[in-house]
Amino acid sequence: RAFSYKNSYMTYVLNNYIIGNKPKYEAIKVDDPSRSFEDFVILSINKFTGKSIDQLCKTFNIEAVKTPKNLGAMLAFRMLGIKGNNAEEFIKANIQIKTIRVESDGHIKESMSFPTFKFTEIVEQEWEDSDLYNRLSTTKFLFVIYQQNTTGDYALDRAVFWNMPYSDINDEVRIVWEKTKSAIINGLEITRVGNRYTSNLPKMKENRVCHVRPHARNSKDTYPLPDGREYPKQCFWLNNSYIQSIIK
């Protein structure tokens, strides 16, 4: 192994200092030099603890009726004093915001998705050079957690930074990734039930940390398999039970 700069940081350097194509990223203004950047981010967001999503939208003049997909990230950036939808420091450090909603009984309904993968690409990769390994090993996540209250609204509970432990990446996640690659190489076993497709890709019950399932608009939103067949786009998901254990 060797030390290396994150690709997100090198992309920033390339765009800003070599190509000169400078995207408009705002910088987070840390008003207390005695605090670390991470402490400042957490304290800035946690000042709004107890505020519901509707209250936060009103505070920052966001039309919640339209419910943009990136609403959680937008609110987090507004709480950090950022008017846009990204921060310079987040780009450089490859920090990704993930919104987590906890039900009133403490349960988390939704698993956490990652970008779709191409079947023809994953079969050509080795684990330590794979897209999934690089994403999990270089990304720091900022979890912004909302807890459902007695009125059914979701109120800000807290924010926390998290990196996936190396043991989880190189053990549990690697097993799922290798099973996925093997299933595709050996010819994916596909069963059609009505308009739905099932296959022998790893299921949630097979692994403590992650699984594979569709991330497509519909059954016609597909990628080609190595054997020429088409199959709905898939992605890796972190199990909701795993996310629940993290935030506890």
Phi, psi and chi 1 to 4 in degrees:
 res  aa     phi    psi   chi1   chi2   chi3   chi4
   1 ARG       -  159.9  -51.1  -57.0  -63.8  169.2
   2 ALA  -144.6  153.9      -      -      -      -
   3 PHE   -69.4  144.0  -69.9  103.6      -      -
   4 SER  -152.9  154.2   60.6      -      -      -
   5 TYR   -76.5  146.6  -71.9  116.2      -      -
   6 LYS   -65.8  144.9  -67.7 -176.5  176.8 -176.9
   7 ASN   -64.0  -29.4   54.9    6.4      -      -
   8 SER   -64.8  -38.5   57.9      -      -      -
   9 TYR   -69.1  -42.7  177.1   73.4      -      -
  10 MET   -67.6  -33.0  -68.4  -51.7  -59.6      -
  11 THR   -63.9  -40.9  -60.4      -      -      -
  12 TYR   -62.4  -45.7  179.5   89.2      -      -
  13 VAL   -61.1  -45.0  170.2      -      -      -
  14 LEU   -59.9  -49.1  179.9   69.2      -      -
  15 ASN   -66.8  -35.5  -73.6  -30.0      -      -
  16 ASN   -89.6  -33.2  -79.5  -97.5      -      -
  17 TYR  -116.5  -14.8  -59.8  109.4      -      -
  18 ILE  -113.0  -58.3  -60.8  175.1      -      -
  19 ILE   -74.4  -34.1  -62.3  175.6      -      -
  20 GLY    81.3   10.7      -      -      -      -
  21 ASN   -91.1   85.8  178.5   24.3      -      -
  22 LYS   -89.7  107.0  -62.8 -177.2  178.8 -179.0
  23 PRO   -64.5  153.7  -17.4   31.0      -      -
  24 LYS   -86.2   92.8  -65.9 -178.8  179.3  179.1
  25 TYR  -108.3  133.6  -61.1  133.3      -      -
  26 GLU   -88.5  149.7  -62.9  174.9   69.6      -
  27 ALA   -96.3  143.1      -      -      -      -
  28 ILE   -80.9  126.3  -65.1  174.3      -      -
  29 LYS   -90.3  104.8  -62.5  177.1 -178.8  178.2
  30 VAL   -81.4  112.5  179.8      -      -      -
  31 ASP   -86.3   -3.5   56.9    7.7      -      -
  32 ASP  -131.2  102.1 -174.3  -12.0      -      -
  33 PRO   -62.3  -14.5   22.0  -32.5      -      -
  34 SER   -79.8  -12.8   65.9      -      -      -
  35 ARG   -96.7  147.4  -72.6  178.1 -179.2  160.6
  36 SER   -74.2  162.5   68.9      -      -      -
  37 PHE   -59.9  -44.9  173.4   74.9      -      -
  38 GLU   -63.5  -41.9  -70.4 -170.4   11.6      -
  39 ASP   -61.7  -41.0  -74.9  -15.5      -      -
  40 PHE   -62.7  -43.7  176.0   79.4      -      -
  41 VAL   -61.0  -48.2  167.9      -      -      -
  42 ILE   -63.1  -46.0  -64.0  -58.1      -      -
  43 LEU   -64.8  -38.0  -71.8  169.4      -      -
  44 SER   -65.2  -39.8  -63.7      -      -      -
  45 ILE   -76.6  -42.3  -66.5  177.3      -      -
  46 ASN   -68.1  -12.5  -73.5   -8.5      -      -
  47 LYS   -63.1  -21.7  -75.4 -167.7  -58.8 -174.0
  48 PHE   -98.5   10.9  -65.3   89.6      -      -
  49 THR   -53.4  133.8  -66.2      -      -      -
  50 GLY    97.9  -16.8      -      -      -      -
  51 LYS   -78.4  135.5  -63.4  -76.3 -172.8 -178.5
  52 SER   -77.1  165.9   70.5      -      -      -
  53 ILE   -60.7  -41.4  -68.5  176.2      -      -
  54 ASP   -62.6  -41.8  -73.5  -17.6      -      -
  55 GLN   -64.8  -39.4  -71.8  173.5  -34.1      -
  56 LEU   -67.3  -38.7  -70.2  170.6      -      -
  57 CYS   -62.2  -40.9  -73.9      -      -      -
  58 LYS   -67.0  -40.3  -70.2  177.3 -177.7  176.9
  59 THR   -60.2  -39.3  -61.0      -      -      -
  60 PHE  -107.6   16.4  -62.1  110.1      -      -
  61 ASN    54.8   47.6  -62.4  -44.5      -      -
  62 ILE  -109.1  131.5  -64.0  174.2      -      -
  63 GLU   -78.7   95.7  -66.1 -175.5   31.2      -
  64 ALA   -70.5  -17.1      -      -      -      -
  65 VAL   -60.7  -37.3  177.1      -      -      -
  66 LYS   -76.4  -19.2  -62.8 -179.5  179.7  178.8
  67 THR    45.2   69.8  -43.3      -      -      -
  68 PRO   -62.9  148.9   22.0  -31.7      -      -
  69 LYS   -60.7  -30.0  -71.2 -176.5  177.8 -179.8
  70 ASN   -97.5   25.7   62.6  -21.4      -      -
  71 LEU   -57.0  -42.3  176.9   61.4      -      -
  72 GLY   -60.4  -43.9      -      -      -      -
  73 ALA   -67.8  -40.6      -      -      -      -
  74 MET   -58.2  -46.1  -72.1  173.8   63.5      -
  75 LEU   -63.5  -40.6  -70.9  173.3      -      -
  76 ALA   -61.7  -44.5      -      -      -      -
  77 PHE   -65.4  -37.6  -76.5  126.2      -      -
  78 ARG   -64.6  -38.9  -60.7  -58.2 -177.3  -84.0
  79 MET   -65.1  -22.4  -72.0 -176.4  -96.0      -
  80 LEU   -94.1    4.7  -66.2  170.9      -      -
  81 GLY    83.0   16.7      -      -      -      -
  82 ILE   -99.8  127.2  -62.2  -65.5      -      -
  83 LYS   -82.9  -27.8  -63.5  177.8 -179.0  178.3
  84 GLY   -90.3 -156.4      -      -      -      -
  85 ASN  -116.8   25.1  -66.8  -33.0      -      -
  86 ASN  -163.6  157.8 -131.2  -38.8      -      -
  87 ALA  -125.4  142.7      -      -      -      -
  88 GLU   -54.7  -44.5 -177.5  177.6  -42.6      -
  89 GLU   -65.4  -34.1  -65.9   84.0   -3.7      -
  90 PHE   -69.4  -36.9  -79.4   36.8      -      -
  91 ILE   -65.8  -48.2  -66.5  -64.4      -      -
  92 LYS   -62.5  -42.9  -70.1  178.8  178.5  177.6
  93 ALA   -91.8    0.9      -      -      -      -
  94 ASN    55.3   54.0 -163.5   19.0      -      -
  95 ILE   -97.5  127.3  -62.8  171.4      -      -
  96 GLN  -116.5  134.4  -67.8 -172.4    8.0      -
  97 ILE   -87.9  130.6  -62.8  173.6      -      -
  98 LYS  -126.7  124.8  -67.9  -72.0 -172.3 -179.4
  99 THR   -90.4  131.5  -58.0      -      -      -
 100 ILE  -121.7  127.6  -61.1  172.9      -      -
 101 ARG  -107.6  123.3  -65.3 -168.3  179.0 -163.8
 102 VAL  -105.3  127.2 -177.5      -      -      -
 103 GLU   -70.8  167.4  -55.8  -56.6  -51.7      -
 104 SER   -60.8  -26.3   56.7      -      -      -
 105 ASP   -89.4    6.4   60.7   -0.7      -      -
 106 GLY    89.2    0.1      -      -      -      -
 107 HIS   -87.5  147.1  179.8   67.6      -      -
 108 ILE  -109.7  120.5  -63.7  174.0      -      -
 109 LYS   -74.4  -43.9  -73.0 -176.5  178.8  178.8
 110 GLU   -94.3  134.5  -61.1  177.6   -6.3      -
 111 SER   -79.7  167.3  -64.6      -      -      -
 112 MET  -105.9  121.1 -175.1  178.4  -65.1      -
 113 SER   -93.4  158.0   66.2      -      -      -
 114 PHE  -122.7  170.0  -66.8  103.9      -      -
 115 PRO   -58.2  152.3  -26.5   35.8      -      -
 116 THR   -64.1  151.5   56.4      -      -      -
 117 PHE  -112.6  154.0   58.6   82.4      -      -
 118 LYS   -94.4  129.5  -67.8 -174.9  177.3 -179.8
 119 PHE   -58.6  -39.2  -53.5  115.0      -      -
 120 THR   -73.5  -16.2   53.2      -      -      -
 121 GLU   -92.3  -41.2  -68.9 -178.6   -2.1      -
 122 ILE   -63.4  -31.1 -164.1  171.4      -      -
 123 VAL   -72.5  -15.1  -64.0      -      -      -
 124 GLU   -95.8   -4.8  -60.7  -65.8  -28.0      -
 125 GLN   -97.6  155.0  -63.4  175.2  -11.6      -
 126 GLU  -104.7  155.0  -62.8  -60.1  -33.5      -
 127 TRP   -50.8  -54.4  167.0 -119.6      -      -
 128 GLU   -73.9   -5.9  -69.5 -171.0  -15.3      -
 129 ASP  -112.5    7.8  -64.2  -45.3      -      -
 130 SER   -77.5  158.4   68.5      -      -      -
 131 ASP   -62.1  -40.8  -64.8  -25.4      -      -
 132 LEU   -67.2  -45.2 -176.7   61.0      -      -
 133 TYR   -60.3  -46.1  175.8   83.5      -      -
 134 ASN   -64.5  -36.9  -74.7  -40.9      -      -
 135 ARG   -65.9  -48.8  177.6  176.4  -63.6  -83.5
 136 LEU   -73.5  -31.4  -66.1  177.3      -      -
 137 SER   -81.7  -18.2   62.3      -      -      -
 138 THR  -114.5   -5.4   63.8      -      -      -
 139 THR   -97.8  133.5  -58.5      -      -      -
 140 LYS  -103.6  129.7 -178.2 -178.3  -71.9  -68.8
 141 PHE  -100.2  140.2  -64.4   94.9      -      -
 142 LEU  -108.8  104.7  174.5   60.0      -      -
 143 PHE   -84.1  122.6  -70.6  160.8      -      -
 144 VAL  -108.8  112.2 -177.5      -      -      -
 145 ILE  -104.2  128.2  -56.0  164.4      -      -
 146 TYR  -114.6  133.9  -70.2   87.0      -      -
 147 GLN  -110.0  132.0  173.5   73.5   51.5      -
 148 GLN   -72.0  132.7 -171.5  178.8   40.5      -
 149 ASN  -101.4 -173.2   55.5   32.3      -      -
 150 THR   -66.9  -21.2   53.5      -      -      -
 151 THR   -89.0   -2.5   62.7      -      -      -
 152 GLY    91.8   -6.2      -      -      -      -
 153 ASP   -80.8  158.2  -64.2  -36.9      -      -
 154 TYR  -103.5  121.4  -69.4   90.1      -      -
 155 ALA  -113.2  146.9      -      -      -      -
 156 LEU   -60.3  126.4  179.4   65.3      -      -
 157 ASP   -98.7  -53.1 -178.0   63.4      -      -
 158 ARG  -175.8  169.6   66.4 -170.2 -172.8  -79.8
 159 ALA  -122.2  148.8      -      -      -      -
 160 VAL  -152.7  140.3   61.0      -      -      -
 161 PHE   -84.7  147.7  -81.4  106.4      -      -
 162 TRP  -152.4  135.3  178.6   76.5      -      -
 163 ASN  -114.7  140.7  -70.1   89.7      -      -
 164 MET   -68.0  130.5  178.8  174.9  -81.7      -
 165 PRO   -58.2  142.3  -23.1   33.6      -      -
 166 TYR   -58.2  -37.2  179.7   76.2      -      -
 167 SER   -62.6  -38.4   57.2      -      -      -
 168 ASP   -69.0  -39.2  -73.2   -9.0      -      -
 169 ILE   -64.6  -50.6  -64.6  173.6      -      -
 170 ASN   -86.0   -8.5 -143.3   40.6      -      -
 171 ASP  -109.4  -76.9  -66.9  -24.2      -      -
 172 GLU   -62.9  -51.3  -57.3  -82.4    0.5      -
 173 VAL   -66.7  -39.2  178.1      -      -      -
 174 ARG   -60.3  -39.6 -179.6  173.0 -175.4  166.8
 175 ILE   -59.5  -46.1  -70.4  171.0      -      -
 176 VAL   -64.6  -42.5  171.0      -      -      -
 177 TRP   -62.2  -44.8 -175.4   88.5      -      -
 178 GLU   -68.4  -36.7  -71.2 -179.2  -18.9      -
 179 LYS   -64.2  -38.1  -77.2 -175.5  176.8  179.7
 180 THR   -64.3  -48.4  -59.9      -      -      -
 181 LYS   -60.4  -45.0  177.2 -179.5  175.3  179.8
 182 SER   -63.3  -42.5  177.4      -      -      -
 183 ALA   -61.9  -38.5      -      -      -      -
 184 ILE   -72.8  -42.3  -63.1  168.8      -      -
 185 ILE   -62.0  -40.9  -71.9  176.5      -      -
 186 ASN   -82.2    3.0  -66.1  -34.8      -      -
 187 GLY    93.5  101.7      -      -      -      -
 188 LEU   -58.1  131.0 -160.4   63.2      -      -
 189 GLU   -87.2  106.1  -61.7  173.3   11.4      -
 190 ILE  -109.0  132.4  -58.1  171.8      -      -
 191 THR  -122.5  133.2  -56.9      -      -      -
 192 ARG  -107.0  128.1 -178.8  170.2 -179.9  170.7
 193 VAL  -124.8  102.9 -179.1      -      -      -
 194 GLY    65.4 -122.7      -      -      -      -
 195 ASN   -96.8    6.6  -68.3  -34.6      -      -
 196 ARG  -106.2  149.5  -66.6 -175.0   59.4 -156.1
 197 TYR  -118.2  142.0  -68.0   90.0      -      -
 198 THR  -126.5  159.3   61.0      -      -      -
 199 SER  -149.2 -176.1   69.4      -      -      -
 200 ASN   -95.8   23.8   57.9  -31.7      -      -
 201 LEU   -69.7  152.0  -68.1  171.3      -      -
 202 PRO   -56.6  130.5  -24.8   34.7      -      -
 203 LYS   -95.0  165.6  -53.3  -67.0 -169.8  -63.6
 204 MET   -59.8  -39.0 -175.4 -173.7  -65.6      -
 205 LYS   -69.4  -12.8   62.4 -177.5 -179.7 -179.2
 206 GLU   -86.1  -13.3  -61.7  176.0   27.2      -
 207 ASN  -147.7  142.4 -171.0  -83.5      -      -
 208 ARG   -69.3  -28.9  177.8 -179.6   65.0   88.3
 209 VAL  -103.9  -47.9  175.2      -      -      -
 210 CYS  -147.9  172.4   65.6      -      -      -
 211 HIS  -156.3  179.0   65.1  -77.1      -      -
 212 VAL  -121.7  134.4  177.3      -      -      -
 213 ARG  -156.5  171.2   77.3  168.4 -168.3 -101.7
 214 PRO   -61.4  148.9  -24.1   34.5      -      -
 215 HIS  -141.6   56.2 -158.8  -48.9      -      -
 216 ALA  -122.1  156.2      -      -      -      -
 217 ARG   -66.2  -38.6  -66.2 -173.1  -62.1  -88.1
 218 ASN  -162.4 -175.8   51.4   53.2      -      -
 219 SER   -68.5  -15.0   60.1      -      -      -
 220 LYS   -92.4   -6.2  -65.1 -179.0  179.9  179.6
 221 ASP   -87.4   92.6 -172.9   17.0      -      -
 222 THR  -126.0  167.7   63.7      -      -      -
 223 TYR  -123.7  151.1  -81.4  139.9      -      -
 224 PRO   -75.5  142.4   25.5  -33.2      -      -
 225 LEU   -84.6  161.5  -69.3  162.5      -      -
 226 PRO   -57.1  -27.4  -26.5   35.5      -      -
 227 ASP   -87.8    4.8   58.2   15.8      -      -
 228 GLY    99.1  -16.1      -      -      -      -
 229 ARG   -71.0  159.5  -67.0  178.2  -63.5  168.8
 230 GLU  -105.1  143.9  -65.6  -76.7  -28.0      -
 231 TYR  -145.1  142.0 -166.8   64.4      -      -
 232 PRO   -52.1  143.4  -29.2   36.4      -      -
 233 LYS   -57.2  139.4  -65.7  176.4 -179.0  177.6
 234 GLN  -123.2  160.1  -53.5  -77.3  -49.3      -
 235 CYS  -149.5  166.7   78.6      -      -      -
 236 PHE   -84.4  141.1  -66.8   97.1      -      -
 237 TRP  -126.6  139.6  -62.0   70.3      -      -
 238 LEU   -81.6  130.3  -65.4 -174.5      -      -
 239 ASN   -59.0  141.1  -60.4  -13.5      -      -
 240 ASN   -60.5  -34.6   56.6   -8.4      -      -
 241 SER   -66.5  -34.1   56.1      -      -      -
 242 TYR   -68.9  -44.8  176.9   68.0      -      -
 243 ILE   -61.1  -39.7  -60.5  -61.0      -      -
 244 GLN   -61.7  -41.0 -170.0  168.9  -35.1      -
 245 SER   -67.7  -30.6   68.8      -      -      -
 246 ILE   -67.3  -50.6  -69.1  167.9      -      -
 247 ILE   -74.5  -15.2   65.6  172.3      -      -
 248 LYS   -79.6      -  -76.8 -173.7  176.5  179.7
